[in-house]
Amino acid sequence: MTVTPGQGIVDAMEQNVDHAIMDSEYGTNKDGSEWERCWGSKGLYIASNASGAWEVAGPFGGSA
């Protein structure tokens, strides 16, 4: 299985010495902005372009 998160999440995972364990899910917020979420081995990463630029937060819910 090939796992291909977006570049922002890839960069955040590299900073946390993490790697994706599931492929990303994508969606649209009510304001029309887009989001991406991806599970890494240390928790959940979430990216959104609600501010006009992709911003990444996480990992959440992991042991990091």
C-alpha positions in Angstrom: 0.0 0.0 0.0 1.3 3.4 -0.9 0.6 6.2 1.6 0.8 9.7 0.2 0.1 12.5 2.6 0.3 16.2 1.4 3.7 17.9 1.7 2.7 19.9 4.8 1.9 16.8 6.7 5.1 15.1 5.4 7.1 18.0 6.6 5.5 17.9 10.1 6.0 14.2 10.3 9.7 14.6 9.4 10.1 17.2 12.2 8.5 14.7 14.7 10.6 11.7 13.3 7.3 10.1 12.4 5.8 8.3 9.4 2.3 7.8 8.0 0.6 4.6 8.8 -2.6 5.3 6.8 -3.4 7.3 3.7 -4.8 10.8 4.1 -8.5 11.7 4.1 -9.6 15.0 2.5 -12.7 17.1 2.9 -14.1 20.6 2.7 -15.1 22.9 5.6 -18.3 24.9 5.6 -16.4 28.0 4.6 -15.1 26.3 1.4 -11.6 25.7 2.7 -10.1 22.3 2.5 -8.7 19.9 5.1 -6.5 16.9 5.2 -5.9 14.4 8.1 -3.5 11.6 8.3 -2.5 9.1 11.0 1.2 8.8 11.8 2.8 6.4 14.2 2.8 9.1 16.9 -0.7 10.4 16.4 -3.1 12.3 14.1 -2.0 15.2 11.9 -4.5 17.7 10.6 -3.8 20.3 7.9 -6.2 23.0 6.7 -6.0 26.0 4.3 -8.7 28.0 6.2 -6.2 30.8 6.6 -5.3 30.9 2.9 -2.2 28.9 3.5 -1.9 25.2 4.5 -1.2 25.0 8.2 -0.5 21.7 10.0 -1.1 20.7 13.6 -0.4 17.5 15.4 0.3 14.8 16.3 -2.8 14.5 18.5 -3.7 11.4 20.5 -0.4 9.7 20.2 2.4 9.0 22.6 4.7 11.8 21.3 
